[in-house]
Amino acid sequence: MGAPGARAQNHRAMRPDPLGSLLARDSVVVLDGGLATQLEAQGDDLSDRLWSARLLIEDPEEIVRAHLAYFRAGARVATTASYQATFEGFAARGIDHATAASLLRRSVAIAAEARARYGAECAAQKPPVDPGPLLVAASVGPYGAMLADGSEYRGRYGLTVAALRDFHRERMAVLAATEADLLACETIPELEEGIALVELLDEIGDAIGWLSFTCADGAHLRSGVPVEEAFALAGRSLRVVAVGVNCTAPEHVEELVTRAAAVTTKPIIVYPNSGERWDPTARAWTGAPGPGVDPPAARRWIAAGARLVGGCCRVAPEQIAAVAKVLPGRARRAGGPRGESSGP
């Protein structure tokens, strides 16, 4: 039975929930970390306004290497390089509409290629290792990411829900039609954008996805709205299969998980950043890291109710590997090529 307030469109055919299947096997699922963080560690220049999406055009193999680094660290989910990939952003670089759509699809194909290579590595072990189910989540970054001025850390765009639906609609439809297992609607700073994304999940085909907000503290979105209002959006649609926070300072996560658990029964997802702050003028992270994404923090978040745990900006494969080793269930499995975070 759907949650109270679920939209009528929920009765349409819906693809199976791969996160639900994974959580039925594992009490907690480990996610990847910052894709851009690993790309920079590999020596890639991400100073472009397109950020990691630039490599979809110029060097997709580098993105494969980065995804592989996280799979080898123990991640069960690869989040694609489509966060900053928008029709508007590509158009500003002189890339036509059809090519932009192709690049969005390429972001998913790249992650799927990394998954296949990691599976082959596991199969080649002696004895062979079963890595278990591995998922590809197509990243749907916020409107602010397209602006490339740090707006995703402020919100308050001044746009209506309808305007935000129009912005996200085609990109989400393109990504939903790929082999991605689900959509990662992430780094959402304001309630209106969350509403628009939930409505689009109901509108577009058999799409399902998670909804992840970025927060200013332990009680409010970046835009200042109480987080309970945002987390409660998950109850509006059966197609929202998890809800939580990302690109939020680690010290706030435990309180945010507790607040989420009070208003939703959906699985709670957390993948905070390092606690540093993004300077959009310098296009750099500044300040000292916070408490960090590490095993003690992961244990606290899980105790508070988190079911999917990973990292965002400035969280590297080494940190994901450390967290994966202490997660309960199959996420703590042995095996698979490890310790090769720089890729092939």
Secondary structure as the mmCIF struct_conf table of DSSP 4:
data_model
#
loop_
_struct_conf.conf_type_id
_struct_conf.id
_struct_conf.beg_label_comp_id
_struct_conf.beg_label_asym_id
_struct_conf.beg_label_seq_id
_struct_conf.end_label_comp_id
_struct_conf.end_label_asym_id
_struct_conf.end_label_seq_id
HELX_LH_PP_P HELX_LH_PP_P1 GLY A 2 ALA A 3
TURN_TY1_P TURN_TY1_P1 PRO A 4 GLY A 5
HELX_RH_3T_P HELX_RH_3T_P1 ALA A 8 HIS A 11
BEND BEND1 ARG A 12 ARG A 12
HELX_RH_AL_P HELX_RH_AL_P1 PRO A 18 ARG A 25
BEND BEND2 SER A 27 VAL A 28
STRN STRN1 VAL A 29 VAL A 30
STRN STRN2 LEU A 31 LEU A 31
HELX_RH_AL_P HELX_RH_AL_P2 LEU A 35 ALA A 41
TURN_TY1_P TURN_TY1_P2 GLN A 42 GLY A 43
BEND BEND3 ASP A 48 ASP A 48
TURN_TY1_P TURN_TY1_P3 ARG A 49 LEU A 50
HELX_RH_3T_P HELX_RH_3T_P2 TRP A 51 ALA A 53
HELX_RH_AL_P HELX_RH_AL_P3 ARG A 54 GLU A 58
HELX_RH_AL_P HELX_RH_AL_P4 PRO A 60 ALA A 73
TURN_TY1_P TURN_TY1_P4 GLY A 74 GLY A 74
BEND BEND4 ARG A 76 ARG A 76
STRN STRN3 VAL A 77 THR A 79
TURN_TY1_P TURN_TY1_P5 ALA A 81 GLN A 84
HELX_RH_AL_P HELX_RH_AL_P5 PHE A 87 ALA A 92
TURN_TY1_P TURN_TY1_P6 ARG A 93 GLY A 94
HELX_RH_AL_P HELX_RH_AL_P6 HIS A 97 ALA A 124
BEND BEND5 GLN A 125 PRO A 127
STRN STRN4 LEU A 135 VAL A 140
HELX_RH_AL_P HELX_RH_AL_P7 TYR A 143 LEU A 147
TURN_TY1_P TURN_TY1_P7 ALA A 148 ALA A 148
BEND BEND6 ASP A 149 GLY A 150
HELX_RH_3T_P HELX_RH_3T_P3 SER A 151 TYR A 153
TURN_TY1_P TURN_TY1_P8 ARG A 154 ARG A 154
HELX_RH_AL_P HELX_RH_AL_P8 VAL A 161 ALA A 176
TURN_TY1_P TURN_TY1_P9 ALA A 177 ALA A 177
BEND BEND7 THR A 178 GLU A 179
BEND BEND8 ASP A 181 ASP A 181
STRN STRN5 LEU A 182 ILE A 188
BEND BEND9 GLU A 190 GLU A 190
HELX_RH_AL_P HELX_RH_AL_P9 LEU A 191 GLU A 203
BEND BEND10 ILE A 204 ILE A 204
TURN_TY1_P TURN_TY1_P10 GLY A 205 ASP A 206
STRN STRN6 GLY A 209 PHE A 213
STRN STRN7 CYS A 215 CYS A 215
BEND BEND11 ALA A 216 ALA A 219
STRN STRN8 HIS A 220 LEU A 221
TURN_TY1_P TURN_TY1_P11 ARG A 222 SER A 223
BEND BEND12 GLY A 224 GLY A 224
STRN STRN9 PRO A 226 PRO A 226
HELX_RH_AL_P HELX_RH_AL_P10 VAL A 227 PHE A 231
HELX_RH_3T_P HELX_RH_3T_P4 ALA A 232 ARG A 236
TURN_TY1_P TURN_TY1_P12 LEU A 238 ARG A 239
STRN STRN10 VAL A 240 ASN A 246
BEND BEND13 CYS A 247 THR A 248
HELX_RH_3T_P HELX_RH_3T_P5 PRO A 250 HIS A 252
HELX_RH_AL_P HELX_RH_AL_P11 VAL A 253 VAL A 263
BEND BEND14 LYS A 266 LYS A 266
HELX_LH_PP_P HELX_LH_PP_P2 PRO A 267 PRO A 267
STRN STRN11 ILE A 268 TYR A 271
BEND BEND15 GLY A 275 GLY A 275
STRN STRN12 ARG A 277 ASP A 279
TURN_TY1_P TURN_TY1_P13 PRO A 280 ARG A 283
STRN STRN13 ALA A 284 THR A 286
BEND BEND16 GLY A 287 GLY A 287
BEND BEND17 PRO A 291 PRO A 291
BEND BEND18 VAL A 293 ASP A 294
HELX_RH_AL_P HELX_RH_AL_P12 PRO A 295 ALA A 304
TURN_TY1_P TURN_TY1_P14 GLY A 305 GLY A 305
STRN STRN14 ALA A 306 VAL A 309
TURN_TY1_P TURN_TY1_P15 CYS A 313 ARG A 314
HELX_RH_AL_P HELX_RH_AL_P13 PRO A 317 ALA A 324
TURN_TY1_P TURN_TY1_P16 LYS A 325 VAL A 326
BEND BEND19 PRO A 328 PRO A 328
HELX_RH_3T_P HELX_RH_3T_P6 GLY A 329 ARG A 332
BEND BEND20 GLY A 336 GLY A 336
BEND BEND21 GLY A 339 GLY A 339
TURN_TY1_P TURN_TY1_P17 SER A 341 SER A 342
#
